[in-house]
Amino acid sequence: MRQLKVILAVFFVSLSLYSYANETDSLLRVLDMSIRNRPQYTLERQEQIDALQRKLRLPHSDQERFDVYRELFGKYRSYRMDSALWVANQRVELAKRMKNPLHIYSAELNVAEVMIGVAMYKEGLEILDGIKSSDLDASGISYYYYQYHQVYTLMADYAFSDKMKDHYRSLAYQYKDSILNIRKPGSQGYLLMKSEKLLYEEKYDEAIEILNSCYETHKQKGYSVAIPSIGLANAYGVMGKTELQKKYLIISAIADIQAATKEYISLWKLANLLFQEGDINRAYTYIECSMQDATFCNARYRTQEISEMLPIISRTYENKLRQEKTQMVALFILTSALLIILLIALIFIFYQMKRLNVARKAVNDMNEELKHINADLHTLNDKLQESNQVKEEYIGYVFNMCSLYINKQEEQRKMLARKIKTGQLDDLYKTVNSSSFVANELKEFFYTFDSVFLKLYPRFIEQFNTLLQEDERIYPKEGELLTPELRVFALIRLGITDSGKIANFLHYSAQTVYNYRLKVRNKSQLSKEEFMEAVQQIG
């Protein structure tokens, strides 16, 4: 039972891994396609930016222009930092002209965000330090705290000493609490920051539960899933669940690419993970894409992060290309040699096949000739068997007739002797002059002949009539076996074709036999030669 449980556990783990692998492969194909379509996504975002810039050329109030600049800043952030900075400065100037303190602080926070995004932490902190939280409204305070949180998080990542790292992380952690106190509990911003705090506190299961909830909400309401996905990827990465880490890195990267975001973390982290797994081609493609987008965006700290990995992956990729090139050259040489051998073999095979075809043709010709000979022999054998059968039947018939005829002659002699002895001369005279004896013998002879013939060729009448026109067919009368015409052609079927011999055999005149033959032949649509040949083939 314990072994069965172990086996089932292994089976379900294997099934789960297989399912993850299939899902990951499908997601990677979507990501590859998204990267290929990256120019189209960039064009779509640029069109949105162009529409907002055209809107700025129209006459608007200062408040309306300030709001358009806010939208334009949202399009430029994480897309082009230098343009985002220009828009933020335009907002500062416009806010100062409007003499609206909240607008001024909002615009300055935009400038601070850009400074932090291009790794100008000192300048960003100076702007933040110049703003008092008491002068801000609720949304402004949340934005203000988030920028402090962001700058200290980044400074912790790039600090040279562990002491400095811990210091900046502690400051970032304090601002996590500040943000949670400001944001509305249950909101997406609150939940995402709560998950970050839980991850910092190494409460991974609780963080994952919250991030999964955010992920589902973002999917259903059409928000970008990049942010909760990267959080899930980080959590699973710390827990050592590489497949799940990879899955959510891919999902986050797809969302970033399709949104034409240029400042992101997911794709280059995925490149590093794939590089460690040995997928060099994809790792190189993804790191190159990440560097191009970071350079386009002018996100300095992202460029610095990617620059640490790019040379390693590039060298490995180039080494792999060189190895593949060497293998290709070797393979080409080997293939060329095999092709030459194959060509020689084909020429030899062609020559042998040509000889084989000649021999096969000769054998086929010989086989055809043998078939014809066998067919002729078979036909001849059939005819010989038929002839032997006819001879056997008719020899027996002749001997039997001769024996009967001798017996009848003996009886006739005895009868004539009795009449002479008793002096019955008148009866003797009548008997000698009567033709009834011969007529009866001839009738009996015909009946015996017909019987023997139809025994040899039982379908003679049926087949013979197929040679005649339908309304001219010949059938014996009741009590007859063959008609005189059929009897003539029965002898022809037996090979007796001479009319004189037929006449002698049947006790007809030669003219009568000729008339029968001519009359029947005229009832057929066949020529004389064809008709006679067809008669001799009956049987």
Steps between C-alpha positions, in 0.01 A plus 500: 500500500783737586673421171176568314471841666858583405436395140182707482677800649781472244241461221306812596818705544618385155160583352509843660851568368395384153199733511720791610750423223227500234353825633845662515579398142170649380564824689854523360361471147258787575790706637714429192214613277447811714869593464474459122196733504674753727520773227123482460439542874745793510320660205165469678636668814665772293168565327336549841778745592462685168126532558563664840762734350253606230249565775750741665507714182132575538387799712448384857487651844808459721320235706407303189859519368626392843274194490612414143863524614412259782369248244803557280734444796323168565567395141868602513587350841663160457511582125736797446651656809639813329157578350335424834739753666412764240127445564554513879686833469219634279256405775718680759507821294127484431420430867715796611320722249171375644638562855345174617720343774349148463564507127855622558572217745338244265718620210815506714428143612486409129846654459625308804362175360691553174822588687472181703422305180822619333706418815543866602414412861658810658297738281185300557546506878565876495163553330326266746667662798381842376137394527313480828256215538267729692453710186370204296158346461436123550593391146803730503624358832469140364696600189754688715560203733522259206782705344696487827434127516618461139820700536607321819419160347721579198777646716496180709540293181807698393661567838866391525492374858264275691464767765374752247273239342340425835462873574322577174285188525393606847401844368309339209323269748392801710346659194313177429320550828442868421344412165278232655376754755403742223352265237148363526502146644392247237595720206742361241770749601462399865508126424806524275694697763378257769639210295836680468513542876416132557774396255748721688388326821545160326130415538490353153177301516300802622664721236419248224137480611464879472688515169282226351193702597650812334595295194142374455359851551740649243408229249125544544498882501751546220784643710857417409595171663870587483518634859334210689675254268848631580407486871397135465817425306716654776314304768528167322864572416587548869312177580700310237196422280678571173224388260243727663754782516562456128126488422425833667814666361377406152148630571642826634733534200213440254292770671796746494583437133139522382450824696817639332658551843873561457607513864437157649669228703324176403655431157865538599442294817342232281802520269730433796287205613492347151875554468555296816277226357702490177247663265768729355314610186196631685716647779699698243186617316333612824805679643556679167135608495528620863813705424344658191188600694694628802722709270195631313337590832823652638448302823856512629470266794330237280776542243756449775325183625475355151861598418624269775336201333517588131876433445477157666198394298641655181833318538323172566269561205795583272687192620194292429472656154867420433449143616189471286690649206783249550245223527326631189829499304575147620147397423524660155822314425352175627178562307698580184700179538181302558339666197798402283480143631125507446544631146747222419264248656209639299699477177594142582141419599372664179741292294399184684131585467547556129658156468230356723228658284654344189515162671148546639371590152664188355347289780161664447518433126595141574218473754251639248621251243476221757149617588397477137661157470331388822168636376542317169601184683205537733263545204657209318482290814132587541437404138693176543304419815180581319606295200597210726169524676312507168704209371439300816128572493461425132724191500277358770195613305631336175587173673162495666324574168699235323414244766132593487502497122657150494236377747222649291645351181513161670139531608403611148683200353326260735161652416566470126619140546178412685285649226690303230477178702128535555437605138373852584626638171247783479590630848867457412450709190317774693767507768784530250327777304399702820702818589370523855793304640753746362285800604473374856871428518580844365263664752663310783843594362411872499364481856816332624721752320303796638518361854875444487565841342290694752670311779833637368365849427197554724477876413539454126144603408509809728842619379425422136184714511700799629671499158162543325263793479251497785195427282684233300615272780452121474355286777417124488135394506357313793642148509806599290853556621643670187339625179654393166663849470645480850620145431691621190676769703558253783712297258678819393576568870650149517734596217314343202466797265472326164136499379544164324619327813220663701247379239630142516501506881145630528365317193408836343578610148794738456260766369284469813804552725610800290152654523494455880840667535412792272159554662640512853800715403264760351326526839824627657637855486856364492700438184536145370854462643413660834187288533680172431782594740247592770320165457825311547566697825171396664544303817 
